[in-house]
Amino acid sequence: MTGDYKALKLIASSNPHIRNNEDTRSIMLDVIIALCPALAWSIYRFGFRALAAAVVSAASAMCWEWLYRKALKKPQMLGDLSAAVTGLLLSMVCPVTLPYWMLVVGNFFAIVVVKQLYGGLGKNFMNPALAGRAALVACYASAMTSWIDPAAGWAPISLIGKQADVVTAATPMAMIGEDFAGLTATYDLREMFIGFIGGSAGEISSMMLLIGGVYLILRKVISWHIPVAYIGSVALLSLLFPHGNDPVLYMLYSVFGGGLMLGAFFMATDYVTSPATKKGQLIFGVGCGLLTVFIRNFGSFPEGVCYSILLMNCTVWIIDRHVKPTRFGVDKNAEKAKKEAAK
Protein backbone atom coordinates (compact mmCIF):
# COMPACT_ATOMS: atom_id res chain seq x y z
CA MET A 1 0.00 0.00 0.00
CA THR A 2 1.42 3.36 -0.99
CA GLY A 3 0.86 6.68 0.71
CA ASP A 4 0.52 7.62 4.32
CA TYR A 5 -2.64 5.92 5.61
CA LYS A 6 -2.30 7.85 8.85
CA ALA A 7 -3.19 11.03 6.99
CA LEU A 8 -6.61 9.62 6.03
CA LYS A 9 -9.56 11.11 7.87
CA LEU A 10 -11.77 8.17 8.75
CA ILE A 11 -15.07 8.70 10.54
CA ALA A 12 -16.59 5.78 12.46
CA SER A 13 -20.35 6.08 12.89
CA SER A 14 -23.25 3.87 13.90
CA ASN A 15 -25.34 1.97 11.40
CA PRO A 16 -26.96 2.23 8.91
CA HIS A 17 -24.04 2.95 6.61
CA ILE A 18 -25.91 2.75 3.29
CA ARG A 19 -27.29 6.13 2.31
CA ASN A 20 -29.56 7.31 -0.47
CA ASN A 21 -31.86 10.20 -1.23
CA GLU A 22 -35.02 8.44 -0.08
CA ASP A 23 -36.77 9.48 3.10
CA THR A 24 -40.25 9.10 4.54
CA ARG A 25 -41.51 12.19 2.74
CA SER A 26 -40.34 11.03 -0.71
CA ILE A 27 -41.87 7.59 -0.17
CA MET A 28 -45.21 9.01 0.96
CA LEU A 29 -45.18 11.43 -1.96
CA ASP A 30 -44.77 8.48 -4.33
CA VAL A 31 -47.76 6.79 -2.68
CA ILE A 32 -49.86 9.93 -3.17
CA ILE A 33 -48.82 10.09 -6.83
CA ALA A 34 -49.69 6.40 -7.26
CA LEU A 35 -53.16 7.01 -5.81
CA CYS A 36 -53.88 9.90 -8.19
CA PRO A 37 -55.13 7.78 -11.13
CA ALA A 38 -57.72 6.02 -8.94
CA LEU A 39 -58.72 9.31 -7.31
CA ALA A 40 -59.04 11.02 -10.69
CA TRP A 41 -61.27 8.20 -11.95
CA SER A 42 -63.48 8.42 -8.86
CA ILE A 43 -63.89 12.17 -9.49
CA TYR A 44 -64.85 11.38 -13.08
CA ARG A 45 -67.42 8.82 -11.93
CA PHE A 46 -68.80 10.48 -8.80
CA GLY A 47 -68.05 14.18 -9.27
CA PHE A 48 -66.16 16.56 -7.02
CA ARG A 49 -67.71 15.05 -3.89
CA ALA A 50 -64.97 12.39 -4.16
CA LEU A 51 -62.27 15.06 -4.27
CA ALA A 52 -63.84 16.96 -1.37
CA ALA A 53 -63.96 13.79 0.73
CA ALA A 54 -60.29 13.10 0.02
CA VAL A 55 -59.26 16.65 0.93
CA VAL A 56 -61.33 16.70 4.13
CA SER A 57 -60.04 13.29 5.19
CA ALA A 58 -56.37 14.10 4.54
CA ALA A 59 -56.68 17.50 6.24
CA SER A 60 -58.40 16.06 9.31
CA ALA A 61 -55.76 13.34 9.65
CA MET A 62 -53.02 15.97 9.59
CA CYS A 63 -54.92 18.13 12.10
CA TRP A 64 -55.34 15.25 14.54
CA GLU A 65 -51.62 14.45 14.33
CA TRP A 66 -50.68 18.10 14.85
CA LEU A 67 -53.04 18.50 17.83
CA TYR A 68 -51.86 15.31 19.53
CA ARG A 69 -48.17 16.10 19.18
CA LYS A 70 -48.79 19.72 20.16
CA ALA A 71 -50.65 18.66 23.32
CA LEU A 72 -47.87 16.28 24.34
CA LYS A 73 -45.15 18.74 23.31
CA LYS A 74 -43.60 16.36 20.81
CA PRO A 75 -41.81 17.37 17.58
CA GLN A 76 -44.20 17.89 14.69
CA MET A 77 -44.00 15.30 11.90
CA LEU A 78 -46.50 16.66 9.37
CA GLY A 79 -43.76 17.16 6.82
CA ASP A 80 -43.31 13.42 6.31
CA LEU A 81 -46.83 13.26 4.73
CA SER A 82 -47.66 9.97 6.47
CA ALA A 83 -50.79 11.44 8.07
CA ALA A 84 -51.92 12.81 4.70
CA VAL A 85 -51.54 9.36 3.13
CA THR A 86 -53.55 7.78 5.96
CA GLY A 87 -56.37 10.28 5.47
CA LEU A 88 -56.34 9.85 1.69
CA LEU A 89 -56.46 6.06 1.97
CA LEU A 90 -59.30 6.21 4.49
CA SER A 91 -61.38 8.35 2.15
CA MET A 92 -60.79 5.83 -0.63
CA VAL A 93 -62.16 2.88 1.36
CA CYS A 94 -65.33 4.68 2.44
CA PRO A 95 -68.51 5.48 0.48
CA VAL A 96 -68.28 8.75 -1.42
CA THR A 97 -71.46 9.97 0.28
CA LEU A 98 -70.18 9.37 3.80
CA PRO A 99 -70.71 12.56 5.87
CA TYR A 100 -67.54 14.55 6.32
CA TRP A 101 -67.75 14.47 10.10
CA MET A 102 -67.62 10.66 10.01
CA LEU A 103 -64.36 10.87 8.08
CA VAL A 104 -63.05 13.17 10.81
CA VAL A 105 -64.04 10.60 13.45
CA GLY A 106 -62.43 7.79 11.48
CA ASN A 107 -59.21 9.75 11.18
CA PHE A 108 -59.20 10.42 14.92
CA PHE A 109 -59.22 6.67 15.53
CA ALA A 110 -56.62 6.03 12.82
CA ILE A 111 -54.16 8.76 13.82
CA VAL A 112 -54.58 9.20 17.57
CA VAL A 113 -55.61 5.74 18.76
CA VAL A 114 -53.83 3.42 16.33
CA LYS A 115 -50.78 5.47 15.37
CA GLN A 116 -49.84 8.08 17.98
CA LEU A 117 -50.81 6.25 21.16
CA TYR A 118 -48.46 3.44 20.13
CA GLY A 119 -45.56 5.82 19.67
CA GLY A 120 -46.10 7.40 16.27
CA LEU A 121 -44.84 6.52 12.82
CA GLY A 122 -43.04 3.19 12.72
CA LYS A 123 -44.50 1.83 15.96
CA ASN A 124 -48.14 1.09 15.12
CA PHE A 125 -48.90 -2.62 14.82
CA MET A 126 -51.77 -2.34 12.33
CA ASN A 127 -52.57 -0.23 9.30
CA PRO A 128 -54.11 3.04 10.59
CA ALA A 129 -56.37 3.69 7.58
CA LEU A 130 -57.88 0.20 7.67
CA ALA A 131 -58.28 0.40 11.44
CA GLY A 132 -60.14 3.68 10.96
CA ARG A 133 -62.41 2.05 8.41
CA ALA A 134 -63.10 -0.89 10.73
CA ALA A 135 -64.04 1.56 13.51
CA LEU A 136 -66.41 3.41 11.19
CA VAL A 137 -68.09 0.16 10.11
CA ALA A 138 -68.57 -0.78 13.77
CA CYS A 139 -70.04 2.62 14.67
CA TYR A 140 -71.90 3.65 11.51
CA ALA A 141 -72.70 0.44 9.66
CA SER A 142 -75.60 1.89 7.65
CA ALA A 143 -73.63 4.87 6.31
CA MET A 144 -70.62 2.66 5.57
CA THR A 145 -72.66 0.23 3.47
CA SER A 146 -74.61 2.70 1.30
CA TRP A 147 -73.08 2.74 -2.14
CA ILE A 148 -73.95 4.90 -5.15
CA ASP A 149 -75.47 3.28 -8.19
CA PRO A 150 -73.04 4.19 -11.01
CA ALA A 151 -75.98 4.44 -13.40
CA ALA A 152 -77.18 7.46 -11.40
CA GLY A 153 -74.32 9.57 -12.72
CA TRP A 154 -72.91 12.68 -11.07
CA ALA A 155 -76.06 14.71 -10.46
CA PRO A 156 -77.29 13.31 -7.13
CA ILE A 157 -73.95 13.75 -5.35
CA SER A 158 -73.74 17.20 -3.82
CA LEU A 159 -70.72 18.60 -2.02
CA ILE A 160 -72.70 19.56 1.07
CA GLY A 161 -76.01 18.76 2.64
CA LYS A 162 -78.01 15.57 2.95
CA GLN A 163 -77.72 12.81 0.40
CA ALA A 164 -81.36 11.68 0.51
CA ASP A 165 -81.68 11.77 -3.26
CA VAL A 166 -78.71 9.48 -3.92
CA VAL A 167 -79.59 6.25 -5.71
CA THR A 168 -77.90 3.34 -3.96
CA ALA A 169 -77.16 -0.15 -5.21
CA ALA A 170 -75.35 -3.30 -4.14
CA THR A 171 -71.65 -3.50 -4.91
CA PRO A 172 -70.27 -6.36 -7.02
CA MET A 173 -68.89 -8.04 -3.88
CA ALA A 174 -72.36 -8.04 -2.36
CA MET A 175 -73.73 -9.69 -5.49
CA ILE A 176 -70.95 -12.16 -6.21
CA GLY A 177 -71.77 -14.48 -3.33
CA GLU A 178 -75.56 -14.30 -3.53
CA ASP A 179 -76.31 -13.75 -7.20
CA PHE A 180 -73.30 -14.33 -9.41
CA ALA A 181 -75.50 -14.74 -12.50
CA GLY A 182 -77.06 -11.37 -11.75
CA LEU A 183 -73.62 -9.83 -11.35
CA THR A 184 -72.43 -11.07 -14.74
CA ALA A 185 -75.65 -9.80 -16.30
CA THR A 186 -75.23 -6.36 -14.68
CA TYR A 187 -71.49 -5.80 -15.22
CA ASP A 188 -69.17 -7.31 -17.77
CA LEU A 189 -65.45 -7.80 -17.16
CA ARG A 190 -64.51 -4.65 -19.06
CA GLU A 191 -66.71 -2.56 -16.77
CA MET A 192 -65.28 -4.29 -13.72
CA PHE A 193 -61.69 -3.71 -14.82
CA ILE A 194 -62.04 -0.12 -16.03
CA GLY A 195 -64.37 1.03 -13.27
CA PHE A 196 -68.00 1.38 -14.32
CA ILE A 197 -69.28 -0.18 -11.11
CA GLY A 198 -70.44 0.84 -7.66
CA GLY A 199 -68.25 1.03 -4.58
CA SER A 200 -65.75 3.29 -2.87
CA ALA A 201 -63.22 5.48 -4.66
CA GLY A 202 -60.52 2.90 -4.02
CA GLU A 203 -62.28 -0.14 -5.44
CA ILE A 204 -64.18 0.83 -8.56
CA SER A 205 -61.26 0.80 -11.03
CA SER A 206 -58.79 -2.07 -10.94
CA MET A 207 -57.06 -0.60 -13.98
CA MET A 208 -56.21 2.68 -12.25
CA LEU A 209 -55.07 0.89 -9.10
CA LEU A 210 -52.85 -1.41 -11.17
CA ILE A 211 -51.26 1.62 -12.81
CA GLY A 212 -50.52 3.05 -9.38
CA GLY A 213 -49.25 -0.28 -8.08
CA VAL A 214 -46.89 -0.76 -11.02
CA TYR A 215 -45.60 2.77 -10.48
CA LEU A 216 -44.75 1.94 -6.86
CA ILE A 217 -42.94 -1.24 -7.91
CA LEU A 218 -40.97 0.54 -10.63
CA ARG A 219 -40.03 3.27 -8.17
CA LYS A 220 -38.97 0.49 -5.76
CA VAL A 221 -41.22 1.88 -3.06
CA ILE A 222 -42.70 -1.60 -2.68
CA SER A 223 -41.62 -5.04 -3.88
CA TRP A 224 -43.74 -7.46 -5.87
CA HIS A 225 -43.84 -10.17 -3.21
CA ILE A 226 -46.92 -9.16 -1.18
CA PRO A 227 -49.13 -8.02 -4.12
CA VAL A 228 -48.37 -11.09 -6.21
CA ALA A 229 -48.81 -13.51 -3.30
CA TYR A 230 -52.02 -11.77 -2.19
CA ILE A 231 -53.70 -11.47 -5.59
CA GLY A 232 -52.39 -14.86 -6.70
CA SER A 233 -53.76 -16.70 -3.67
CA VAL A 234 -57.19 -15.04 -4.08
CA ALA A 235 -57.19 -15.96 -7.77
CA LEU A 236 -56.20 -19.59 -7.09
CA LEU A 237 -58.74 -20.14 -4.33
CA SER A 238 -61.50 -18.48 -6.33
CA LEU A 239 -60.64 -20.75 -9.24
CA LEU A 240 -60.72 -23.87 -7.05
CA PHE A 241 -63.92 -22.94 -5.18
CA PRO A 242 -66.08 -20.99 -7.61
CA HIS A 243 -69.70 -19.90 -7.51
CA GLY A 244 -71.51 -20.75 -10.71
CA ASN A 245 -70.45 -22.92 -13.62
CA ASP A 246 -67.51 -20.88 -14.92
CA PRO A 247 -64.52 -20.99 -12.52
CA VAL A 248 -62.34 -18.70 -14.66
CA LEU A 249 -65.04 -16.04 -14.92
CA TYR A 250 -65.68 -16.20 -11.18
CA MET A 251 -61.97 -15.88 -10.50
CA LEU A 252 -61.67 -12.78 -12.69
CA TYR A 253 -64.66 -11.11 -11.05
CA SER A 254 -63.20 -11.91 -7.62
CA VAL A 255 -59.86 -10.35 -8.53
CA PHE A 256 -61.20 -7.23 -10.24
CA GLY A 257 -64.01 -6.62 -7.75
CA GLY A 258 -63.84 -5.14 -4.27
CA GLY A 259 -60.80 -3.59 -2.65
CA LEU A 260 -58.32 -6.32 -3.52
CA MET A 261 -56.11 -4.17 -5.77
CA LEU A 262 -56.04 -1.28 -3.31
CA GLY A 263 -55.34 -3.61 -0.41
CA ALA A 264 -52.64 -5.60 -2.20
CA PHE A 265 -50.64 -2.63 -3.49
CA PHE A 266 -51.30 0.15 -0.98
CA MET A 267 -52.41 -1.36 2.35
CA ALA A 268 -50.74 -4.75 2.79
CA THR A 269 -47.37 -3.35 1.67
CA ASP A 270 -47.17 -0.82 4.51
CA TYR A 271 -43.56 -0.93 5.76
CA VAL A 272 -44.45 -0.85 9.44
CA THR A 273 -47.17 -3.50 9.46
CA SER A 274 -45.73 -6.03 6.99
CA PRO A 275 -42.82 -8.49 7.32
CA ALA A 276 -39.28 -7.32 6.68
CA THR A 277 -38.02 -10.36 4.72
CA LYS A 278 -39.05 -11.46 1.23
CA LYS A 279 -40.03 -14.92 2.47
CA GLY A 280 -42.08 -13.36 5.23
CA GLN A 281 -43.80 -11.07 2.73
CA LEU A 282 -44.83 -14.05 0.61
CA ILE A 283 -46.28 -15.79 3.69
CA PHE A 284 -48.03 -12.57 4.67
CA GLY A 285 -49.54 -12.12 1.20
CA VAL A 286 -50.80 -15.70 1.06
CA GLY A 287 -52.31 -15.33 4.53
CA CYS A 288 -54.14 -12.18 3.45
CA GLY A 289 -55.47 -14.00 0.39
CA LEU A 290 -56.69 -16.99 2.40
CA LEU A 291 -58.51 -14.80 4.91
CA THR A 292 -60.00 -12.60 2.19
CA VAL A 293 -61.57 -15.54 0.38
CA PHE A 294 -62.71 -17.09 3.67
CA ILE A 295 -64.44 -13.88 4.80
CA ARG A 296 -66.00 -13.31 1.39
CA ASN A 297 -67.46 -16.82 1.32
CA PHE A 298 -68.37 -17.40 4.95
CA GLY A 299 -68.39 -14.01 6.70
CA SER A 300 -71.23 -11.58 7.27
CA PHE A 301 -69.45 -8.87 5.24
CA PRO A 302 -69.25 -9.18 1.45
CA GLU A 303 -65.68 -7.84 1.37
CA GLY A 304 -62.82 -9.31 3.38
CA VAL A 305 -59.79 -7.25 2.37
CA CYS A 306 -59.89 -4.84 5.33
CA TYR A 307 -60.18 -7.44 8.07
CA SER A 308 -57.81 -9.91 6.43
CA ILE A 309 -55.00 -7.35 6.35
CA LEU A 310 -55.70 -6.22 9.92
CA LEU A 311 -55.62 -9.81 11.15
CA MET A 312 -52.38 -10.52 9.33
CA ASN A 313 -50.89 -7.31 10.75
CA CYS A 314 -51.19 -8.96 14.15
CA THR A 315 -49.08 -11.92 12.98
CA VAL A 316 -46.16 -9.95 11.53
CA TRP A 317 -44.06 -10.29 14.68
CA ILE A 318 -44.26 -14.08 14.65
CA ILE A 319 -43.61 -14.26 10.90
CA ASP A 320 -40.50 -12.10 11.25
CA ARG A 321 -39.37 -14.16 14.22
CA HIS A 322 -39.47 -17.48 12.37
CA VAL A 323 -38.19 -16.43 8.94
CA LYS A 324 -35.42 -14.06 9.98
CA PRO A 325 -32.13 -14.82 8.18
CA THR A 326 -29.10 -16.18 10.04
CA ARG A 327 -26.73 -13.47 11.19
CA PHE A 328 -23.43 -13.24 9.35
CA GLY A 329 -20.78 -15.39 11.00
CA VAL A 330 -23.24 -17.37 13.12
CA ASP A 331 -23.41 -21.16 12.85
CA LYS A 332 -27.11 -21.91 12.68
CA ASN A 333 -26.71 -25.52 13.80
CA ALA A 334 -24.53 -24.48 16.74
CA GLU A 335 -27.12 -21.90 17.82
CA LYS A 336 -29.86 -24.51 17.62
CA ALA A 337 -27.83 -26.99 19.68
CA LYS A 338 -27.14 -24.30 22.26
CA LYS A 339 -30.84 -23.57 22.64
CA GLU A 340 -31.67 -27.26 22.97
CA ALA A 341 -28.98 -27.66 25.64
CA ALA A 342 -30.39 -24.69 27.54
CA LYS A 343 -33.75 -26.45 27.79
URMOJO-V362912 format. One record per pair of residues at least 12 apart in sequence whose C-alpha atoms are under 7 Angstrom apart, sorted by the first residue. I is the first residue (numbers start at 1). J is the second residue. D is the distance in Angstrom with one decimal. If there is no record, write none. Layout:
BEGIN
I	J	D
I	J	D
END
This chain:
BEGIN
24	80	5.6
25	79	6.8
25	80	4.2
25	81	5.8
27	221	6.4
28	81	5.9
28	82	6.1
28	85	6.7
32	85	6.5
34	212	4.1
34	213	6.7
34	215	6.3
34	216	6.7
35	212	6.0
37	208	5.3
37	212	6.8
38	201	7.0
38	202	6.5
38	205	6.6
38	208	4.9
38	209	5.8
39	201	6.5
42	201	5.1
45	153	7.0
45	154	6.8
46	153	6.8
46	154	5.2
47	154	5.4
49	96	6.8
49	157	6.5
49	158	6.4
49	159	5.0
50	96	5.6
53	91	6.2
53	96	7.0
53	100	6.7
54	88	5.4
54	91	5.3
56	100	6.9
57	87	4.8
57	88	6.1
57	91	6.0
57	103	5.7
57	104	6.4
58	84	4.6
58	85	6.9
58	87	3.9
58	88	5.1
59	84	6.9
60	104	5.7
60	107	6.6
61	83	5.6
61	84	6.3
61	87	5.2
61	107	5.2
61	108	6.9
61	111	6.4
62	78	6.6
62	83	5.3
62	84	5.9
64	108	6.2
64	111	6.6
64	112	6.8
65	83	7.0
65	111	6.2
65	112	6.8
68	112	7.0
86	128	6.7
86	129	5.2
87	107	6.4
87	129	6.9
89	129	6.1
90	129	4.9
90	130	7.0
90	132	7.0
90	133	6.5
92	200	6.0
92	201	4.7
92	202	4.5
93	200	5.6
93	201	6.6
93	202	5.6
94	144	6.5
94	200	5.5
95	144	6.2
95	146	6.8
95	147	5.9
95	199	6.7
95	200	4.9
96	200	6.2
96	201	6.8
97	163	6.9
98	143	6.2
98	144	7.0
106	132	4.7
106	133	6.5
106	135	6.7
106	136	5.9
107	132	6.1
109	132	5.5
110	128	4.5
110	129	5.7
110	131	6.0
110	132	4.6
111	128	6.6
114	128	5.8
115	128	6.3
122	272	5.4
125	273	5.7
125	313	6.5
125	314	6.8
126	273	5.5
126	310	6.0
126	313	5.3
126	314	6.9
127	273	6.3
127	310	6.8
130	306	5.9
146	168	6.2
147	168	5.2
147	169	5.9
147	170	6.8
147	171	7.0
147	198	6.4
147	199	5.7
148	166	6.7
148	167	5.8
148	168	4.4
148	169	6.0
148	198	5.9
148	199	6.9
149	167	5.7
149	168	4.9
149	169	4.8
149	198	5.6
150	196	6.7
150	197	5.8
150	198	5.4
152	167	6.3
171	198	5.3
171	199	5.7
172	257	6.3
173	257	6.4
173	258	5.8
173	302	5.5
173	303	6.2
174	302	5.0
177	297	6.8
180	243	6.9
180	244	6.8
189	253	7.0
192	256	6.1
192	257	6.5
193	205	5.9
193	206	5.1
193	207	5.6
193	256	5.8
194	206	6.4
194	207	5.4
202	259	6.6
202	262	6.2
203	258	5.4
203	259	4.7
203	262	6.7
206	256	5.7
206	261	6.2
209	261	6.1
209	262	6.3
210	261	6.9
213	265	5.3
222	269	6.6
225	278	6.7
225	281	6.0
225	282	5.5
226	264	6.8
226	269	6.5
226	281	5.4
226	282	5.6
226	284	6.9
226	285	4.6
227	264	4.7
227	265	5.6
227	285	6.7
229	282	5.6
229	285	4.8
229	286	5.3
230	264	6.2
230	285	4.2
230	286	5.3
230	288	6.0
230	289	4.9
231	255	6.9
231	264	6.9
231	289	6.7
233	286	5.7
233	289	5.2
233	290	6.7
234	255	7.0
234	289	4.9
234	290	6.8
234	293	6.3
235	251	5.5
235	255	6.3
238	250	6.8
238	251	4.9
238	254	6.9
239	251	5.2
258	303	6.5
259	305	6.3
260	305	6.1
263	305	6.4
268	309	6.1
273	313	5.5
273	316	6.8
274	313	6.5
274	316	6.0
275	316	5.6
275	319	6.8
275	320	5.8
276	320	6.7
277	324	6.9
279	323	6.9
280	319	5.9
280	320	6.4
280	323	6.2
284	312	6.7
287	312	6.8
288	308	5.2
288	309	5.7
288	312	6.4
291	308	5.2
292	304	4.5
292	305	5.4
292	308	5.5
END
